Amino acid sequence: MEQRIVMLNLVQCWRCKQYIPPGQEIRARTMRTAVEQGSGLNSGQIDRYEPVSLCVPCDEAVAIEEQKRREQSDRKMRWIGWLCGGFFMMIVFISINAPWPVAVLGAGLLAWLGILGRTILALFVVINTLLFAPGKSFVDAHDTSIIVSVIAVIAIGKFLWPLFHSLSEGKTNKKVLPGPQTTQGNV
Ligand SMILES: [Zn+2]
C-alpha cells in the first residue's frame, strides 16, 4: 500500500492559537502585537503593529473590542472638550458681568445643545475681527451684545437652518441613517 505524506500549510489564529482548518475563512488584521521598551533617544513605550491572521470568531471579537475602545476614547475626548470649553465659556460670561449661576448654566446649556465648540470658535473669530476693524473700545462697549448675538446666530444656525432645509427639500426625503460600521482591521 502506497503511503503518502500530505503537507498542509495551516494558518494559526494569532489570538486563540488554534489552527484554522483549510477552506475556512482567514481574516487579516493589523494589530498591536508587542509593546517594546525603547532605549536611548527612543526611550519610552513603542507599540509594534503587525498584520496577523485571525479566525472569523476572533476577528469579530477584536472588531467589537476596537469599536468599544474607540467609543470610549471618543467619549473621553468629548468630556475633555466640554470641560475645557465650558470653563472658557464661563469666563466669557463672567467677563460680561453675568452672575456665576448664569455663567455655569449658560456654558452647560451650550454644551448640552452641542454648540459649545463652534460658539467658542465663532466668538474667537468675531472678537478678533472686531478688535481689528472698529477697535478695542468698540468691543469693550458692546461686549455683551457681541457675545449674545454670536450665540444667537450659532443657535439659529444649528436649529433653524436644518429645519428650513428639510422644509425646502420636501418631506419625501427619508433621513439616511449611517449603516453599521464595517471595519476590517487597519485602525
Ligand atoms: Zn481565533
Backbone and ligand atoms as CSV (ligand in chain L), in Angstrom:
chain,resi,resn,atom,element,x,y,z
A,1,MET,N,N,0.837,-1.196,0.000
A,1,MET,CA,C,0.000,0.000,0.000
A,1,MET,C,C,0.874,1.248,0.000
A,2,GLU,N,N,0.489,2.125,-0.851
A,2,GLU,CA,C,1.279,3.336,-1.029
A,2,GLU,C,C,1.045,4.309,0.118
A,3,GLN,N,N,2.112,4.809,0.625
A,3,GLN,CA,C,1.979,5.782,1.709
A,3,GLN,C,C,2.234,7.176,1.170
A,4,ARG,N,N,1.411,8.056,1.615
A,4,ARG,CA,C,1.572,9.429,1.167
A,4,ARG,C,C,1.720,10.354,2.357
A,5,ILE,N,N,2.575,11.270,2.219
A,5,ILE,CA,C,2.677,12.304,3.254
A,5,ILE,C,C,2.101,13.587,2.670
A,6,VAL,N,N,1.080,14.057,3.314
A,6,VAL,CA,C,0.442,15.282,2.826
A,6,VAL,C,C,0.892,16.439,3.701
A,7,MET,N,N,1.453,17.437,3.081
A,7,MET,CA,C,1.883,18.618,3.831
A,7,MET,C,C,0.786,19.669,3.753
A,8,LEU,N,N,0.302,20.033,4.885
A,8,LEU,CA,C,-0.717,21.082,4.912
A,8,LEU,C,C,-0.129,22.336,5.553
A,9,ASN,N,N,-0.271,23.377,4.869
A,9,ASN,CA,C,0.235,24.632,5.411
A,9,ASN,C,C,-0.895,25.308,6.189
A,10,LEU,N,N,-0.977,24.979,7.447
A,10,LEU,CA,C,-2.075,25.503,8.248
A,10,LEU,C,C,-1.742,26.873,8.814
A,11,VAL,N,N,-2.737,27.679,8.839
A,11,VAL,CA,C,-2.565,29.015,9.410
A,11,VAL,C,C,-3.067,29.001,10.844
A,12,GLN,N,N,-2.269,29.574,11.725
A,12,GLN,CA,C,-2.657,29.613,13.130
A,12,GLN,C,C,-3.295,30.963,13.436
A,13,CYS,N,N,-4.387,30.928,14.195
A,13,CYS,CA,C,-5.016,32.179,14.604
A,13,CYS,C,C,-4.132,32.845,15.655
A,14,TRP,N,N,-3.863,34.100,15.447
A,14,TRP,CA,C,-2.942,34.812,16.345
A,14,TRP,C,C,-3.532,34.949,17.750
A,15,ARG,N,N,-4.850,35.011,17.825
A,15,ARG,CA,C,-5.481,35.301,19.109
A,15,ARG,C,C,-5.747,34.033,19.922
A,16,CYS,N,N,-6.392,33.052,19.311
A,16,CYS,CA,C,-6.746,31.863,20.091
A,16,CYS,C,C,-5.760,30.727,19.864
A,17,LYS,N,N,-4.786,30.943,18.993
A,17,LYS,CA,C,-3.691,29.998,18.739
A,17,LYS,C,C,-4.171,28.683,18.133
A,18,GLN,N,N,-5.390,28.651,17.647
A,18,GLN,CA,C,-5.869,27.413,17.033
A,18,GLN,C,C,-5.595,27.456,15.540
A,19,TYR,N,N,-5.368,26.276,15.002
A,19,TYR,CA,C,-5.130,26.201,13.569
A,19,TYR,C,C,-6.456,26.341,12.839
A,20,ILE,N,N,-6.418,27.137,11.798
A,20,ILE,CA,C,-7.631,27.353,11.021
A,20,ILE,C,C,-7.687,26.253,9.955
A,21,PRO,N,N,-8.720,25.424,9.989
A,21,PRO,CA,C,-8.800,24.312,9.031
A,21,PRO,C,C,-8.799,24.832,7.595
A,22,PRO,N,N,-8.190,24.075,6.684
A,22,PRO,CA,C,-8.141,24.528,5.292
A,22,PRO,C,C,-9.549,24.726,4.756
A,23,GLY,N,N,-9.707,25.742,3.958
A,23,GLY,CA,C,-11.020,26.008,3.380
A,23,GLY,C,C,-11.822,26.997,4.185
A,24,GLN,N,N,-11.425,27.201,5.458
A,24,GLN,CA,C,-12.149,28.190,6.256
A,24,GLN,C,C,-11.563,29.578,6.052
A,25,GLU,N,N,-12.409,30.524,6.259
A,25,GLU,CA,C,-12.004,31.903,6.010
A,25,GLU,C,C,-10.919,32.341,6.998
A,26,ILE,N,N,-9.926,33.028,6.476
A,26,ILE,CA,C,-8.871,33.577,7.326
A,26,ILE,C,C,-8.957,35.098,7.219
A,27,ARG,N,N,-9.052,35.735,8.352
A,27,ARG,CA,C,-9.128,37.194,8.343
A,27,ARG,C,C,-7.760,37.787,8.638
A,28,ALA,N,N,-7.420,38.847,7.949
A,28,ALA,CA,C,-6.159,39.543,8.208
A,28,ALA,C,C,-6.478,40.862,8.901
A,29,ARG,N,N,-5.689,41.199,9.875
A,29,ARG,CA,C,-5.948,42.417,10.624
A,29,ARG,C,C,-4.621,42.923,11.180
A,30,THR,N,N,-4.447,44.212,11.161
A,30,THR,CA,C,-3.246,44.781,11.763
A,30,THR,C,C,-3.521,45.026,13.228
A,31,MET,N,N,-2.711,44.413,14.057
A,31,MET,CA,C,-2.954,44.528,15.494
A,31,MET,C,C,-1.677,44.860,16.238
A,32,ARG,N,N,-1.869,45.377,17.447
A,32,ARG,CA,C,-0.706,45.619,18.287
A,32,ARG,C,C,-0.230,44.280,18.818
A,33,THR,N,N,0.948,43.882,18.389
A,33,THR,CA,C,1.425,42.550,18.760
A,33,THR,C,C,2.438,42.599,19.892
A,34,ALA,N,N,3.011,43.757,20.129
A,34,ALA,CA,C,4.000,43.848,21.196
A,34,ALA,C,C,4.160,45.293,21.633
A,35,VAL,N,N,4.532,45.451,22.868
A,35,VAL,CA,C,4.890,46.768,23.381
A,35,VAL,C,C,6.361,46.697,23.755
A,36,GLU,N,N,7.159,47.480,23.069
A,36,GLU,CA,C,8.601,47.404,23.301
A,36,GLU,C,C,9.072,48.599,24.106
A,37,GLN,N,N,10.124,48.322,24.861
A,37,GLN,CA,C,10.729,49.415,25.616
A,37,GLN,C,C,11.893,49.952,24.801
A,38,GLY,N,N,11.772,51.176,24.384
A,38,GLY,CA,C,12.843,51.762,23.591
A,38,GLY,C,C,14.040,52.097,24.455
A,39,SER,N,N,15.160,52.364,23.811
A,39,SER,CA,C,16.349,52.721,24.574
A,39,SER,C,C,16.953,53.994,23.986
A,40,GLY,N,N,17.780,54.627,24.755
A,40,GLY,CA,C,18.472,55.831,24.283
A,40,GLY,C,C,17.502,56.944,23.985
A,41,LEU,N,N,17.638,57.523,22.816
A,41,LEU,CA,C,16.789,58.656,22.450
A,41,LEU,C,C,15.333,58.239,22.288
A,42,ASN,N,N,15.128,56.961,21.960
A,42,ASN,CA,C,13.765,56.492,21.729
A,42,ASN,C,C,13.189,55.827,22.967
A,43,SER,N,N,13.616,56.257,24.136
A,43,SER,CA,C,13.102,55.614,25.335
A,43,SER,C,C,11.611,55.882,25.467
A,44,GLY,N,N,10.982,55.000,26.163
A,44,GLY,CA,C,9.535,55.074,26.263
A,44,GLY,C,C,8.942,53.882,25.547
A,45,GLN,N,N,7.625,53.793,25.605
A,45,GLN,CA,C,6.976,52.628,25.035
A,45,GLN,C,C,6.769,52.788,23.541
A,46,ILE,N,N,7.084,51.720,22.842
A,46,ILE,CA,C,6.828,51.708,21.411
A,46,ILE,C,C,5.870,50.564,21.123
A,47,ASP,N,N,4.756,50.890,20.536
A,47,ASP,CA,C,3.801,49.843,20.183
A,47,ASP,C,C,4.168,49.284,18.819
A,48,ARG,N,N,4.215,47.969,18.774
A,48,ARG,CA,C,4.526,47.348,17.491
A,48,ARG,C,C,3.229,46.824,16.874
A,49,TYR,N,N,2.958,47.238,15.669
A,49,TYR,CA,C,1.761,46.781,14.969
A,49,TYR,C,C,2.172,45.879,13.819
A,50,GLU,N,N,1.501,44.763,13.716
A,50,GLU,CA,C,1.823,43.825,12.639
A,50,GLU,C,C,0.541,43.229,12.082
A,51,PRO,N,N,0.586,42.874,10.803
A,51,PRO,CA,C,-0.572,42.146,10.258
A,51,PRO,C,C,-0.577,40.725,10.783
A,52,VAL,N,N,-1.713,40.273,11.269
A,52,VAL,CA,C,-1.817,38.921,11.799
A,52,VAL,C,C,-3.007,38.218,11.148
A,53,SER,N,N,-3.001,36.910,11.236
A,53,SER,CA,C,-4.121,36.125,10.724
A,53,SER,C,C,-5.020,35.744,11.889
A,54,LEU,N,N,-6.295,35.842,11.650
A,54,LEU,CA,C,-7.258,35.523,12.711
A,54,LEU,C,C,-8.342,34.620,12.145
A,55,CYS,N,N,-8.900,33.789,13.036
A,55,CYS,CA,C,-10.081,33.045,12.633
A,55,CYS,C,C,-11.277,34.002,12.697
A,56,VAL,N,N,-12.370,33.601,12.077
A,56,VAL,CA,C,-13.509,34.514,11.970
A,56,VAL,C,C,-14.068,34.941,13.334
A,57,PRO,N,N,-14.299,33.995,14.277
A,57,PRO,CA,C,-14.828,34.441,15.584
A,57,PRO,C,C,-13.900,35.423,16.296
A,58,CYS,N,N,-12.572,35.170,16.229
A,58,CYS,CA,C,-11.639,36.071,16.888
A,58,CYS,C,C,-11.640,37.440,16.216
A,59,ASP,N,N,-11.698,37.443,14.885
A,59,ASP,CA,C,-11.700,38.715,14.173
A,59,ASP,C,C,-12.912,39.539,14.565
A,60,GLU,N,N,-14.057,38.857,14.690
A,60,GLU,CA,C,-15.261,39.592,15.072
A,60,GLU,C,C,-15.179,40.100,16.501
A,61,ALA,N,N,-14.597,39.280,17.379
A,61,ALA,CA,C,-14.436,39.711,18.770
A,61,ALA,C,C,-13.519,40.924,18.853
A,62,VAL,N,N,-12.438,40.892,18.070
A,62,VAL,CA,C,-11.497,42.004,18.068
A,62,VAL,C,C,-12.158,43.269,17.522
A,63,ALA,N,N,-12.978,43.098,16.495
A,63,ALA,CA,C,-13.660,44.253,15.908
A,63,ALA,C,C,-14.556,44.923,16.943
A,64,ILE,N,N,-15.245,44.103,17.739
A,64,ILE,CA,C,-16.126,44.661,18.778
A,64,ILE,C,C,-15.302,45.383,19.841
A,65,GLU,N,N,-14.166,44.746,20.236
A,65,GLU,CA,C,-13.304,45.374,21.238
A,65,GLU,C,C,-12.790,46.727,20.751
A,66,GLU,N,N,-12.375,46.756,19.493
A,66,GLU,CA,C,-11.835,48.015,18.951
A,66,GLU,C,C,-12.903,49.087,18.892
A,67,GLN,N,N,-14.100,48.673,18.508
A,67,GLN,CA,C,-15.217,49.619,18.441
A,67,GLN,C,C,-15.476,50.213,19.824
A,68,LYS,N,N,-15.456,49.342,20.838
A,68,LYS,CA,C,-15.698,49.801,22.202
A,68,LYS,C,C,-14.625,50.776,22.652
A,69,ARG,N,N,-13.379,50.418,22.332
A,69,ARG,CA,C,-12.269,51.266,22.740
A,69,ARG,C,C,-12.364,52.631,22.069
A,70,ARG,N,N,-12.746,52.597,20.793
A,70,ARG,CA,C,-12.881,53.851,20.050
A,70,ARG,C,C,-13.969,54.723,20.674
A,71,GLU,N,N,-15.099,54.077,20.989
A,71,GLU,CA,C,-16.196,54.839,21.583
A,71,GLU,C,C,-15.791,55.427,22.920
A,72,GLN,N,N,-15.022,54.627,23.683
A,72,GLN,CA,C,-14.584,55.092,24.990
A,72,GLN,C,C,-13.679,56.314,24.865
A,73,SER,N,N,-12.732,56.258,23.938
A,73,SER,CA,C,-11.820,57.394,23.809
A,73,SER,C,C,-12.548,58.593,23.220
A,74,ASP,N,N,-13.542,58.341,22.352
A,74,ASP,CA,C,-14.356,59.446,21.836
A,74,ASP,C,C,-15.073,60.152,22.980
A,75,ARG,N,N,-15.640,59.323,23.870
A,75,ARG,CA,C,-16.378,59.889,24.996
A,75,ARG,C,C,-15.458,60.710,25.880
A,76,LYS,N,N,-14.255,60.156,26.106
A,76,LYS,CA,C,-13.292,60.859,26.946
A,76,LYS,C,C,-12.930,62.204,26.329
A,77,MET,N,N,-12.683,62.198,25.010
A,77,MET,CA,C,-12.317,63.441,24.334
A,77,MET,C,C,-13.457,64.448,24.420
A,78,ARG,N,N,-14.689,63.944,24.290
A,78,ARG,CA,C,-15.838,64.852,24.358
A,78,ARG,C,C,-15.922,65.501,25.727
A,79,TRP,N,N,-15.682,64.670,26.766
A,79,TRP,CA,C,-15.726,65.214,28.129
A,79,TRP,C,C,-14.651,66.260,28.341
A,80,ILE,N,N,-13.446,65.973,27.850
A,80,ILE,CA,C,-12.357,66.938,27.992
A,80,ILE,C,C,-12.738,68.229,27.266
A,81,GLY,N,N,-13.318,68.073,26.077
A,81,GLY,CA,C,-13.750,69.243,25.309
A,81,GLY,C,C,-14.793,70.058,26.062
A,82,TRP,N,N,-15.770,69.325,26.644
A,82,TRP,CA,C,-16.818,70.015,27.395
A,82,TRP,C,C,-16.242,70.765,28.595
A,83,LEU,N,N,-15.307,70.109,29.290
A,83,LEU,CA,C,-14.752,70.730,30.491
A,83,LEU,C,C,-13.950,71.980,30.130
A,84,CYS,N,N,-13.056,71.837,29.142
A,84,CYS,CA,C,-12.230,72.991,28.750
A,84,CYS,C,C,-13.105,74.088,28.170
A,85,GLY,N,N,-13.987,73.694,27.239
A,85,GLY,CA,C,-14.858,74.672,26.593
A,85,GLY,C,C,-15.796,75.323,27.585
A,86,GLY,N,N,-16.348,74.510,28.486
A,86,GLY,CA,C,-17.276,75.039,29.476
A,86,GLY,C,C,-16.598,76.042,30.392
A,87,PHE,N,N,-15.381,75.714,30.774
A,87,PHE,CA,C,-14.621,76.615,31.637
A,87,PHE,C,C,-14.342,77.937,30.915
A,88,PHE,N,N,-13.934,77.838,29.667
A,88,PHE,CA,C,-13.654,79.027,28.866
A,88,PHE,C,C,-14.913,79.882,28.722
A,89,MET,N,N,-16.034,79.202,28.424
A,89,MET,CA,C,-17.287,79.924,28.204
A,89,MET,C,C,-17.749,80.611,29.486
A,90,MET,N,N,-17.507,79.954,30.638
A,90,MET,CA,C,-17.878,80.558,31.923
A,90,MET,C,C,-17.103,81.856,32.125
A,91,ILE,N,N,-15.827,81.814,31.776
A,91,ILE,CA,C,-15.011,83.017,31.920
A,91,ILE,C,C,-15.533,84.120,31.005
A,92,VAL,N,N,-15.948,83.723,29.790
A,92,VAL,CA,C,-16.513,84.712,28.866
A,92,VAL,C,C,-17.763,85.345,29.479
A,93,PHE,N,N,-18.653,84.504,30.012
A,93,PHE,CA,C,-19.893,85.017,30.604
A,93,PHE,C,C,-19.602,85.920,31.805
A,94,ILE,N,N,-18.632,85.512,32.605
A,94,ILE,CA,C,-18.326,86.302,33.799
A,94,ILE,C,C,-17.684,87.629,33.401
A,95,SER,N,N,-16.933,87.611,32.287
A,95,SER,CA,C,-16.301,88.857,31.823
A,95,SER,C,C,-17.346,89.877,31.381
A,96,ILE,N,N,-18.563,89.432,31.033
A,96,ILE,CA,C,-19.618,90.400,30.701
A,96,ILE,C,C,-20.573,90.549,31.884
A,97,ASN,N,N,-20.029,90.280,33.084
A,97,ASN,CA,C,-20.733,90.513,34.341
A,97,ASN,C,C,-21.973,89.648,34.540
A,98,ALA,N,N,-21.957,88.473,33.936
A,98,ALA,CA,C,-23.044,87.543,34.226
A,98,ALA,C,C,-22.767,86.927,35.593
A,99,PRO,N,N,-23.818,86.727,36.390
A,99,PRO,CA,C,-23.585,86.086,37.691
A,99,PRO,C,C,-23.143,84.634,37.508
A,100,TRP,N,N,-22.451,84.098,38.499
A,100,TRP,CA,C,-21.919,82.731,38.441
A,100,TRP,C,C,-22.935,81.692,37.972
A,101,PRO,N,N,-24.123,81.643,38.598
A,101,PRO,CA,C,-25.069,80.582,38.182
A,101,PRO,C,C,-25.430,80.683,36.710
A,102,VAL,N,N,-25.594,81.919,36.227
A,102,VAL,CA,C,-25.936,82.120,34.818
A,102,VAL,C,C,-24.781,81.652,33.939
A,103,ALA,N,N,-23.546,81.967,34.371
A,103,ALA,CA,C,-22.366,81.565,33.602
A,103,ALA,C,C,-22.272,80.049,33.500
A,104,VAL,N,N,-22.495,79.374,34.642
A,104,VAL,CA,C,-22.399,77.908,34.656
A,104,VAL,C,C,-23.512,77.303,33.812
A,105,LEU,N,N,-24.746,77.818,34.013
A,105,LEU,CA,C,-25.884,77.291,33.263
A,105,LEU,C,C,-25.732,77.557,31.771
A,106,GLY,N,N,-25.256,78.754,31.456
A,106,GLY,CA,C,-25.088,79.128,30.048
A,106,GLY,C,C,-24.091,78.217,29.360
A,107,ALA,N,N,-22.951,78.001,30.018
A,107,ALA,CA,C,-21.929,77.128,29.431
A,107,ALA,C,C,-22.458,75.700,29.313
A,108,GLY,N,N,-23.170,75.269,30.369
A,108,GLY,CA,C,-23.740,73.924,30.347
A,108,GLY,C,C,-24.776,73.773,29.250
A,109,LEU,N,N,-25.575,74.799,29.058
A,109,LEU,CA,C,-26.621,74.759,28.032
A,109,LEU,C,C,-26.006,74.647,26.640
A,110,LEU,N,N,-24.953,75.425,26.406
A,110,LEU,CA,C,-24.288,75.374,25.097
A,110,LEU,C,C,-23.716,73.987,24.835
A,111,ALA,N,N,-23.133,73.390,25.896
A,111,ALA,CA,C,-22.570,72.044,25.748
A,111,ALA,C,C,-23.684,71.049,25.483
A,112,TRP,N,N,-24.808,71.206,26.187
A,112,TRP,CA,C,-25.942,70.306,26.045
A,112,TRP,C,C,-26.535,70.399,24.636
A,113,LEU,N,N,-26.569,71.618,24.113
A,113,LEU,CA,C,-27.100,71.820,22.773
A,113,LEU,C,C,-26.113,71.358,21.704
A,114,GLY,N,N,-24.876,71.110,22.125
A,114,GLY,CA,C,-23.869,70.652,21.167
A,114,GLY,C,C,-23.292,71.765,20.334
A,115,ILE,N,N,-23.331,72.991,20.836
A,115,ILE,CA,C,-22.804,74.116,20.053
A,115,ILE,C,C,-21.708,74.847,20.813
A,116,LEU,N,N,-21.165,74.187,21.835
A,116,LEU,CA,C,-20.140,74.852,22.645
A,116,LEU,C,C,-18.888,75.158,21.826
A,117,GLY,N,N,-18.414,74.152,21.114
A,117,GLY,CA,C,-17.170,74.307,20.359
A,117,GLY,C,C,-17.270,75.388,19.303
A,118,ARG,N,N,-18.340,75.342,18.506
A,118,ARG,CA,C,-18.440,76.314,17.419
A,118,ARG,C,C,-18.742,77.714,17.952
A,119,THR,N,N,-19.404,77.800,19.123
A,119,THR,CA,C,-19.630,79.126,19.708
A,119,THR,C,C,-18.304,79.767,20.099
A,120,ILE,N,N,-17.434,78.965,20.734
A,120,ILE,CA,C,-16.127,79.487,21.139
A,120,ILE,C,C,-15.336,79.912,19.911
A,121,LEU,N,N,-15.372,79.069,18.883
A,121,LEU,CA,C,-14.646,79.380,17.647
A,121,LEU,C,C,-15.182,80.666,17.015
A,122,ALA,N,N,-16.516,80.775,16.953
A,122,ALA,CA,C,-17.122,81.961,16.347
A,122,ALA,C,C,-16.792,83.211,17.160
A,123,LEU,N,N,-16.852,83.090,18.493
A,123,LEU,CA,C,-16.521,84.235,19.350
A,123,LEU,C,C,-15.088,84.687,19.101
A,124,PHE,N,N,-14.220,83.706,19.002
A,124,PHE,CA,C,-12.806,83.994,18.776
A,124,PHE,C,C,-12.633,84.763,17.466
A,125,VAL,N,N,-13.253,84.279,16.404
A,125,VAL,CA,C,-13.119,84.912,15.082
A,125,VAL,C,C,-13.757,86.304,15.105
A,126,VAL,N,N,-14.990,86.391,15.621
A,126,VAL,CA,C,-15.734,87.660,15.587
A,126,VAL,C,C,-15.003,88.714,16.419
A,127,ILE,N,N,-14.611,88.350,17.629
A,127,ILE,CA,C,-13.986,89.345,18.513
A,127,ILE,C,C,-12.643,89.802,17.945
A,128,ASN,N,N,-11.895,88.858,17.385
A,128,ASN,CA,C,-10.611,89.262,16.801
A,128,ASN,C,C,-10.801,90.164,15.590
A,129,THR,N,N,-11.831,89.868,14.800
A,129,THR,CA,C,-12.121,90.719,13.645
A,129,THR,C,C,-12.515,92.118,14.108
A,130,LEU,N,N,-13.393,92.171,15.121
A,130,LEU,CA,C,-13.864,93.476,15.610
A,130,LEU,C,C,-12.734,94.253,16.274
A,131,LEU,N,N,-11.855,93.544,16.943
A,131,LEU,CA,C,-10.709,94.218,17.559
A,131,LEU,C,C,-9.837,94.852,16.479
A,132,PHE,N,N,-9.817,94.204,15.337
A,132,PHE,CA,C,-9.005,94.698,14.235
A,132,PHE,C,C,-9.691,95.864,13.539
A,133,ALA,N,N,-11.012,95.697,13.240
A,133,ALA,CA,C,-11.686,96.742,12.454
A,133,ALA,C,C,-12.201,97.940,13.269
A,134,PRO,N,N,-13.285,97.828,14.050
A,134,PRO,CA,C,-13.657,99.075,14.771
A,134,PRO,C,C,-12.714,99.370,15.937
A,135,GLY,N,N,-12.061,98.354,16.473
A,135,GLY,CA,C,-11.094,98.600,17.536
A,135,GLY,C,C,-11.540,98.126,18.900
A,136,LYS,N,N,-10.648,98.247,19.861
A,136,LYS,CA,C,-10.874,97.691,21.180
A,136,LYS,C,C,-11.998,98.396,21.940
A,137,SER,N,N,-12.084,99.722,21.766
A,137,SER,CA,C,-13.100,100.460,22.516
A,137,SER,C,C,-14.508,100.020,22.107
A,138,PHE,N,N,-14.682,99.703,20.813
A,138,PHE,CA,C,-15.983,99.220,20.332
A,138,PHE,C,C,-16.314,97.884,20.976
A,139,VAL,N,N,-15.321,96.986,21.009
A,139,VAL,CA,C,-15.539,95.657,21.588
A,139,VAL,C,C,-15.866,95.784,23.076
A,140,ASP,N,N,-15.114,96.652,23.761
A,140,ASP,CA,C,-15.359,96.832,25.193
A,140,ASP,C,C,-16.749,97.387,25.456
A,141,ALA,N,N,-17.198,98.293,24.605
A,141,ALA,CA,C,-18.502,98.922,24.818
A,141,ALA,C,C,-19.647,97.971,24.500
A,142,HIS,N,N,-19.428,97.081,23.557
A,142,HIS,CA,C,-20.523,96.213,23.106
A,142,HIS,C,C,-20.288,94.742,23.405
A,143,ASP,N,N,-19.423,94.441,24.369
A,143,ASP,CA,C,-19.051,93.035,24.551
A,143,ASP,C,C,-20.247,92.126,24.804
A,144,THR,N,N,-21.206,92.593,25.624
A,144,THR,CA,C,-22.360,91.751,25.931
A,144,THR,C,C,-23.176,91.452,24.678
A,145,SER,N,N,-23.479,92.505,23.902
A,145,SER,CA,C,-24.311,92.270,22.719
A,145,SER,C,C,-23.567,91.451,21.667
A,146,ILE,N,N,-22.250,91.621,21.591
A,146,ILE,CA,C,-21.481,90.814,20.634
A,146,ILE,C,C,-21.607,89.331,20.992
A,147,ILE,N,N,-21.373,89.045,22.280
A,147,ILE,CA,C,-21.389,87.638,22.715
A,147,ILE,C,C,-22.781,87.038,22.569
A,148,VAL,N,N,-23.803,87.826,22.980
A,148,VAL,CA,C,-25.176,87.320,22.885
A,148,VAL,C,C,-25.563,87.087,21.430
A,149,SER,N,N,-25.187,88.013,20.535
A,149,SER,CA,C,-25.601,87.822,19.145
A,149,SER,C,C,-24.843,86.678,18.481
A,150,VAL,N,N,-23.583,86.487,18.852
A,150,VAL,CA,C,-22.854,85.340,18.283
A,150,VAL,C,C,-23.530,84.037,18.698
A,151,ILE,N,N,-23.884,83.937,19.995
A,151,ILE,CA,C,-24.549,82.722,20.478
A,151,ILE,C,C,-25.883,82.543,19.766
A,152,ALA,N,N,-26.615,83.662,19.583
A,152,ALA,CA,C,-27.916,83.587,18.917
A,152,ALA,C,C,-27.758,83.092,17.487
A,153,VAL,N,N,-26.776,83.632,16.779
A,153,VAL,CA,C,-26.574,83.229,15.379
A,153,VAL,C,C,-26.218,81.748,15.305
A,154,ILE,N,N,-25.342,81.311,16.213
A,154,ILE,CA,C,-24.935,79.896,16.212
A,154,ILE,C,C,-26.136,79.004,16.502
A,155,ALA,N,N,-26.943,79.408,17.496
A,155,ALA,CA,C,-28.110,78.606,17.870
A,155,ALA,C,C,-29.101,78.548,16.720
A,156,ILE,N,N,-29.326,79.690,16.062
A,156,ILE,CA,C,-30.245,79.718,14.920
A,156,ILE,C,C,-29.711,78.828,13.804
A,157,GLY,N,N,-28.409,78.948,13.567
A,157,GLY,CA,C,-27.788,78.139,12.523
A,157,GLY,C,C,-27.940,76.660,12.802
A,158,LYS,N,N,-27.835,76.304,14.076
A,158,LYS,CA,C,-27.901,74.893,14.435
A,158,LYS,C,C,-29.321,74.339,14.316
A,159,PHE,N,N,-30.314,75.141,14.754
A,159,PHE,CA,C,-31.651,74.566,14.865
A,159,PHE,C,C,-32.616,75.022,13.777
A,160,LEU,N,N,-32.465,76.244,13.313
A,160,LEU,CA,C,-33.409,76.715,12.309
A,160,LEU,C,C,-32.990,76.332,10.898
A,161,TRP,N,N,-31.695,76.347,10.639
A,161,TRP,CA,C,-31.227,76.045,9.293
A,161,TRP,C,C,-31.599,74.625,8.850
A,162,PRO,N,N,-31.367,73.599,9.669
A,162,PRO,CA,C,-31.775,72.249,9.254
A,162,PRO,C,C,-33.278,72.147,9.044
A,163,LEU,N,N,-34.040,72.871,9.869
A,163,LEU,CA,C,-35.496,72.866,9.743
A,163,LEU,C,C,-35.903,73.460,8.395
A,164,PHE,N,N,-35.339,74.623,8.095
A,164,PHE,CA,C,-35.593,75.297,6.841
A,164,PHE,C,C,-35.185,74.406,5.679
A,165,HIS,N,N,-34.055,73.767,5.836
A,165,HIS,CA,C,-33.501,72.913,4.803
A,165,HIS,C,C,-34.429,71.737,4.520
A,166,SER,N,N,-34.921,71.124,5.599
A,166,SER,CA,C,-35.766,69.946,5.407
A,166,SER,C,C,-37.118,70.350,4.835
A,167,LEU,N,N,-37.593,71.568,5.182
A,167,LEU,CA,C,-38.868,72.036,4.638
A,167,LEU,C,C,-38.732,72.308,3.142
A,168,SER,N,N,-37.623,72.917,2.758
A,168,SER,CA,C,-37.459,73.283,1.357
A,168,SER,C,C,-37.197,72.052,0.494
A,169,GLU,N,N,-36.673,71.017,1.094
A,169,GLU,CA,C,-36.398,69.805,0.319
A,169,GLU,C,C,-37.620,68.895,0.243
A,170,GLY,N,N,-38.625,69.215,1.013
A,170,GLY,CA,C,-39.826,68.395,0.986
A,170,GLY,C,C,-39.734,67.263,1.968
A,171,LYS,N,N,-40.891,66.731,2.302
A,171,LYS,CA,C,-40.918,65.730,3.360
A,171,LYS,C,C,-40.741,64.320,2.828
A,172,THR,N,N,-40.601,64.179,1.515
A,172,THR,CA,C,-40.475,62.829,0.970
A,172,THR,C,C,-39.095,62.253,1.221
A,173,ASN,N,N,-38.122,63.144,1.435
A,173,ASN,CA,C,-36.758,62.653,1.656
A,173,ASN,C,C,-36.657,61.950,2.987
A,174,LYS,N,N,-36.266,60.721,2.914
A,174,LYS,CA,C,-36.071,59.983,4.155
A,174,LYS,C,C,-34.680,60.266,4.677
A,175,LYS,N,N,-34.604,60.324,5.966
A,175,LYS,CA,C,-33.303,60.529,6.572
A,175,LYS,C,C,-32.491,59.248,6.437
A,176,VAL,N,N,-31.302,59.369,5.918
A,176,VAL,CA,C,-30.461,58.194,5.753
A,176,VAL,C,C,-29.634,57.993,7.006
A,177,LEU,N,N,-29.902,56.889,7.654
A,177,LEU,CA,C,-29.134,56.606,8.866
A,177,LEU,C,C,-27.803,55.980,8.472
A,178,PRO,N,N,-26.762,56.361,9.189
A,178,PRO,CA,C,-25.476,55.724,8.891
A,178,PRO,C,C,-25.528,54.247,9.232
A,179,GLY,N,N,-25.104,53.421,8.296
A,179,GLY,CA,C,-25.154,51.981,8.480
A,179,GLY,C,C,-24.154,51.527,9.518
A,180,PRO,N,N,-24.251,50.284,9.915
A,180,PRO,CA,C,-23.272,49.780,10.894
A,180,PRO,C,C,-21.873,49.805,10.282
A,181,GLN,N,N,-20.947,50.201,11.095
A,181,GLN,CA,C,-19.588,50.317,10.593
A,181,GLN,C,C,-19.025,48.938,10.287
A,182,THR,N,N,-18.522,48.783,9.098
A,182,THR,CA,C,-17.889,47.524,8.762
A,182,THR,C,C,-16.392,47.750,8.687
A,183,THR,N,N,-15.775,47.566,9.817
A,183,THR,CA,C,-14.340,47.800,9.857
A,183,THR,C,C,-13.624,46.464,9.692
A,184,GLN,N,N,-12.642,46.479,8.893
A,184,GLN,CA,C,-11.815,45.292,8.710
A,184,GLN,C,C,-10.368,45.648,9.036
A,185,GLY,N,N,-10.111,45.739,10.290
A,185,GLY,CA,C,-8.730,45.958,10.726
A,185,GLY,C,C,-8.166,47.303,10.313
A,186,ASN,N,N,-6.877,47.399,10.335
A,186,ASN,CA,C,-6.143,48.612,9.957
A,186,ASN,C,C,-6.660,49.857,10.648
A,187,VAL,N,N,-6.612,49.844,11.940
A,187,VAL,CA,C,-7.052,51.032,12.659
A,187,VAL,C,C,-5.832,51.803,13.107
L,1,ZN,ZN,ZN,-9.071,32.590,16.830
